[in-house]
């Protein structure tokens, strides 16, 4: 399969040392009381938009006006292996960095390049009050903000204001994501996290969405200057958002999972009972009217999420 590659992976070698004791993790302290906010990139090594955004913020000397701002590159080993001639090959080295974030896995006996990095990252993540994790998608789907299922996540997604679609979801059967780690998924904790899917991996538009979302996230938390945000692409009022609640994730059970036709994501299936896929000999059907297909996967093998199903809900407030 061929892919249109409009983006180039930036050179991030200048950020290797960091200043936190963790490679490729840099913090800036304003000296003024406020939250610790982190923007995280390259959770997956073939998702370039986040690295481009952090490189842009470093080169433009962004500094917080209050609290502490951290810029981090997560799965650097995978990212540094990115090759435009084989763009899908660098998603990870040994396993998905974004399925490791439960105590059972992090404290368990398993070893991998991603687990080594996650265990190094973990104590630092424990100090973060607000996290934005920058991602992109296999398919040319509209950008999505994944808020998690809690009211606090949906609320902060609405406060950020972009992208236009917000998905309230609980993650994947294959393992816990970084945005769901620890107190981020505790309804009684003020700590909060968002995951943004900025568009197809290597389209220029994904880098534009990544930068705008990051700036609006930081402005919503009141940790950067409003003029900087406006001057760099996050001025004006965004379009109204639509909110979707995931009701179930369809996990492939067989090696013969296939959709009935190509889906890119955000298609709405009008009638309950409509067949959307086959898993071996079993038909997968839309469970209700106006069912939205969220991030249908090209990685269709047993135990992996094939697609998530959701319905529209009211905006927060």
C-alpha positions as CSV (number, residue, x, y, z in Angstrom):
1,X,0.0,0.0,0.0
2,X,1.4,3.4,-0.9
3,X,0.9,6.5,1.2
4,X,1.0,10.2,0.5
5,X,3.8,11.6,2.7
6,X,3.5,15.4,3.0
7,X,5.5,15.8,6.3
8,X,9.1,15.3,7.1
9,X,10.3,14.1,10.5
10,X,12.1,17.0,12.3
11,X,15.6,16.7,13.7
12,X,15.0,16.5,17.5
13,X,18.6,15.8,18.4
14,X,18.9,19.3,20.0
15,X,16.4,18.3,22.6
16,X,18.0,15.0,23.6
17,X,19.5,16.1,26.9
18,X,16.4,17.8,28.2
19,X,16.7,19.3,31.7
20,X,14.6,16.9,33.8
21,X,17.0,13.9,34.1
22,X,14.9,12.2,31.4
23,X,16.2,12.3,27.9
24,X,14.0,14.3,25.5
25,X,11.9,15.8,28.3
26,X,12.3,19.6,28.9
27,X,10.5,21.7,31.5
28,X,10.2,25.5,31.8
29,X,9.2,26.9,35.2
30,X,7.6,30.4,35.1
31,X,8.3,31.1,38.7
32,X,4.6,32.0,39.2
33,X,2.2,29.6,40.9
34,X,0.2,27.4,38.5
35,X,-0.3,23.9,37.2
36,X,2.3,21.6,35.7
37,X,1.2,21.2,32.1
38,X,2.8,18.7,29.7
39,X,2.5,18.3,25.9
40,X,3.6,14.9,24.8
41,X,4.6,13.8,21.3
42,X,5.6,10.6,19.4
43,X,3.8,8.1,21.7
44,X,3.9,6.3,18.3
45,X,7.1,6.7,16.3
46,X,5.4,7.1,12.9
47,X,3.1,10.0,14.1
48,X,5.1,13.1,13.0
49,X,2.7,15.9,13.8
50,X,3.5,16.0,17.5
51,X,7.2,16.2,17.0
52,X,6.7,19.0,14.5
53,X,4.6,20.9,17.0
54,X,7.1,20.6,19.8
55,X,10.0,21.5,17.5
56,X,8.1,24.6,16.5
57,X,7.4,25.6,20.1
58,X,11.1,25.1,21.0
59,X,12.3,27.1,18.0
60,X,9.8,30.0,18.9
61,X,10.9,30.0,22.5
62,X,7.5,29.4,24.0
63,X,7.6,29.9,27.8
64,X,4.8,29.6,30.4
65,X,3.3,32.7,32.0
66,X,2.4,30.7,35.1
67,X,3.1,27.3,36.4
68,X,5.4,24.8,34.6
69,X,5.3,23.7,31.0
70,X,6.9,20.4,29.9
71,X,7.6,19.3,26.3
72,X,8.3,15.6,26.0
73,X,9.1,13.1,23.2
74,X,8.0,9.7,24.3
75,X,8.9,6.7,22.1
76,X,12.1,8.3,20.6
77,X,13.7,5.0,19.6
78,X,10.7,4.3,17.3
79,X,10.5,7.8,16.0
80,X,14.2,7.9,15.1
81,X,13.7,4.8,12.9
82,X,11.0,6.5,10.7
83,X,11.6,5.9,7.0
84,X,9.3,7.5,4.5
85,X,9.7,4.5,2.2
86,X,8.3,2.2,5.0
87,X,6.2,4.7,7.0
88,X,4.1,2.3,9.0
89,X,7.1,0.3,10.3
90,X,8.1,2.7,13.1
91,X,4.9,2.8,15.1
92,X,6.8,1.0,17.9
93,X,10.0,-1.0,18.4
94,X,8.6,-4.0,20.4
95,X,5.0,-3.1,21.5
96,X,2.5,-0.3,21.6
97,X,3.7,2.4,24.0
98,X,0.1,3.5,24.4
99,X,-1.2,0.2,25.8
100,X,1.2,-0.1,28.8
101,X,-0.3,2.4,31.3
102,X,-1.7,0.2,34.0
103,X,0.1,-0.8,37.3
104,X,-0.1,-4.4,36.4
105,X,1.9,-3.9,33.2
106,X,4.3,-1.2,34.5
107,X,5.1,-3.2,37.6
108,X,5.1,-6.5,35.9
109,X,7.9,-8.7,34.7
110,X,7.6,-8.1,31.0
111,X,10.4,-6.3,29.2
112,X,10.5,-4.3,26.0
113,X,12.0,-1.0,24.6
114,X,8.6,0.7,25.2
115,X,8.2,-0.6,28.8
116,X,11.7,0.6,29.6
117,X,10.8,4.1,28.3
118,X,7.4,4.0,30.0
119,X,9.0,3.1,33.4
120,X,11.4,6.0,32.9
121,X,8.6,8.3,32.0
122,X,6.2,7.2,34.8
123,X,7.6,9.1,37.8
124,X,7.6,12.3,35.8
125,X,4.0,11.8,34.6
126,X,3.0,11.4,38.2
127,X,3.9,15.1,38.7
128,X,1.8,16.4,35.7
129,X,-1.5,18.1,36.4
130,X,-2.7,18.4,32.8
131,X,-1.5,16.4,29.8
132,X,-2.1,16.7,26.1
133,X,-1.0,13.7,24.1
134,X,-0.5,14.4,20.4
135,X,-1.4,11.6,17.9
136,X,-2.5,11.0,14.3
137,X,-4.5,8.4,12.5
138,X,-4.1,5.7,9.8
139,X,-7.1,6.9,7.8
140,X,-7.9,10.4,6.5
141,X,-10.6,10.8,9.1
142,X,-11.7,14.2,10.6
143,X,-9.5,15.1,13.6
144,X,-10.8,13.9,17.0
145,X,-10.3,14.9,20.6
146,X,-10.5,11.7,22.8
147,X,-11.6,13.0,26.2
148,X,-12.0,9.7,28.1
149,X,-15.5,8.9,29.6
150,X,-15.4,11.2,32.6
151,X,-17.2,14.6,32.8
152,X,-13.9,16.3,33.6
153,X,-12.3,15.1,30.4
154,X,-15.4,16.0,28.3
155,X,-15.4,19.4,30.0
156,X,-11.8,20.3,29.3
157,X,-12.2,19.1,25.7
158,X,-15.1,21.6,25.4
159,X,-13.0,24.3,26.9
160,X,-10.2,23.8,24.4
161,X,-12.7,24.1,21.6
162,X,-10.9,22.1,18.9
163,X,-11.1,19.7,17.1
164,X,-14.7,19.9,16.0
165,X,-15.4,16.3,17.1
166,X,-15.0,15.2,20.7
167,X,-15.1,11.4,21.5
168,X,-15.8,10.3,25.1
169,X,-14.3,6.8,25.2
170,X,-12.8,4.3,27.6
171,X,-9.8,3.1,25.5
172,X,-8.8,-0.3,24.3
173,X,-9.1,-3.9,25.4
174,X,-5.5,-4.4,24.5
175,X,-4.2,-2.1,27.3
176,X,-4.5,1.2,29.0
177,X,-3.4,4.5,27.2
178,X,-1.3,7.2,28.7
179,X,-4.2,9.6,28.8
180,X,-6.0,7.1,31.1
181,X,-3.1,6.6,33.5
182,X,-3.5,7.0,37.2
183,X,-5.4,10.1,38.4
184,X,-6.2,11.2,34.9
185,X,-9.0,8.6,35.0
186,X,-10.0,9.2,38.7
187,X,-13.2,11.3,38.8
188,X,-12.3,12.7,42.2
189,X,-8.9,14.0,41.1
190,X,-8.4,17.4,39.4
191,X,-5.7,16.0,37.2
192,X,-6.8,15.7,33.7
193,X,-5.6,14.5,30.2
194,X,-6.6,14.6,26.6
195,X,-5.5,12.7,23.5
196,X,-5.9,14.4,20.2
197,X,-6.0,12.5,16.9
198,X,-4.9,15.3,14.4
199,X,-5.8,13.6,11.1
200,X,-4.0,11.2,8.8
201,X,-0.4,10.5,9.9
202,X,1.5,12.2,7.1
203,X,-0.9,14.9,5.8
204,X,0.3,18.5,6.3
205,X,-3.1,19.3,7.8
206,X,-2.3,17.0,10.8
207,X,0.6,19.2,11.7
208,X,-1.6,22.3,11.5
209,X,-4.3,20.7,13.7
210,X,-1.6,19.6,16.2
211,X,-0.2,23.1,16.6
212,X,-3.6,24.8,16.9
213,X,-4.9,22.3,19.4
214,X,-1.7,22.6,21.5
215,X,-1.9,26.4,21.6
216,X,-5.6,26.4,22.5
217,X,-5.0,23.7,25.2
218,X,-2.3,25.9,26.8
219,X,-4.5,29.0,26.5
220,X,-7.5,27.3,28.0
221,X,-5.3,26.5,31.0
222,X,-4.0,30.1,31.0
223,X,-0.3,29.1,31.0
224,X,0.8,31.0,27.8
225,X,0.4,34.4,26.4
226,X,-2.8,35.0,24.4
227,X,-0.9,37.0,21.7
228,X,1.6,34.2,21.2
229,X,-1.3,31.8,20.6
230,X,-3.1,34.2,18.2
231,X,0.0,35.0,16.3
232,X,0.9,31.3,15.8
233,X,-2.5,30.1,14.5
234,X,-4.9,29.9,17.5
235,X,-6.8,33.1,17.3
236,X,-10.5,33.7,16.9
237,X,-13.4,31.5,17.9
238,X,-13.5,27.9,16.6
239,X,-16.5,26.2,15.1
240,X,-19.0,24.5,17.4
241,X,-18.0,21.1,18.5
242,X,-20.0,17.8,18.3
243,X,-19.7,15.3,21.1
244,X,-19.9,11.5,20.7
245,X,-20.0,8.9,23.4
246,X,-18.5,5.6,22.7
247,X,-20.8,2.8,23.7
248,X,-18.7,-0.2,22.7
249,X,-15.4,-1.1,21.1
250,X,-15.4,-3.9,18.5
251,X,-12.4,-6.1,19.1
252,X,-11.3,-8.5,16.3
253,X,-11.7,-12.1,17.4
254,X,-10.4,-13.9,14.3
255,X,-7.8,-13.5,11.6
256,X,-10.7,-13.0,9.1
257,X,-12.1,-9.7,10.2
258,X,-13.1,-7.4,7.4
259,X,-15.4,-4.4,6.9
260,X,-18.1,-4.6,4.3
261,X,-16.7,-1.6,2.6
262,X,-13.9,0.9,3.2
263,X,-14.6,3.2,6.1
264,X,-12.3,6.2,7.0
265,X,-14.1,7.1,10.3
266,X,-17.0,9.3,11.4
267,X,-19.4,7.6,9.0
268,X,-22.9,7.5,10.5
269,X,-24.9,4.3,10.0
270,X,-28.5,5.3,9.9
271,X,-30.3,2.0,10.8
272,X,-29.7,-0.4,13.7
273,X,-28.9,-3.9,12.5
274,X,-26.9,-2.8,9.4
275,X,-23.9,-5.1,8.9
276,X,-20.7,-3.1,9.0
277,X,-18.2,-6.0,9.1
278,X,-17.7,-9.7,9.4
279,X,-15.5,-11.4,12.0
280,X,-15.0,-15.0,10.8
281,X,-18.5,-16.2,10.3
282,X,-20.1,-13.6,12.6
283,X,-21.7,-10.4,11.3
284,X,-20.9,-7.2,13.1
285,X,-23.9,-4.9,13.1
286,X,-24.7,-1.3,14.1
287,X,-26.4,-1.7,17.5
288,X,-28.6,1.4,17.2
289,X,-29.8,4.1,14.7
290,X,-27.3,6.8,13.8
291,X,-24.3,4.8,15.0
292,X,-21.0,6.6,14.4
293,X,-17.9,4.6,13.3
294,X,-14.8,5.9,15.1
295,X,-11.3,5.2,13.9
296,X,-11.8,2.0,12.0
297,X,-8.4,0.2,12.0
298,X,-6.3,-1.2,9.2
299,X,-4.6,-3.5,11.8
300,X,-7.2,-6.2,11.8
301,X,-5.9,-9.1,13.9
302,X,-7.2,-10.8,17.0
303,X,-7.2,-8.8,20.3
304,X,-7.0,-5.4,18.6
305,X,-9.7,-2.8,18.4
306,X,-11.2,-2.9,14.9
307,X,-13.6,0.1,15.4
308,X,-15.4,1.9,18.1
309,X,-19.1,2.7,17.9
310,X,-20.7,5.8,19.4
311,X,-23.7,8.1,19.4
312,X,-24.1,11.8,19.6
313,X,-24.6,13.4,23.0
314,X,-25.2,16.9,24.3
315,X,-22.4,19.3,24.7
316,X,-21.1,19.9,28.3
317,X,-23.1,22.5,30.2
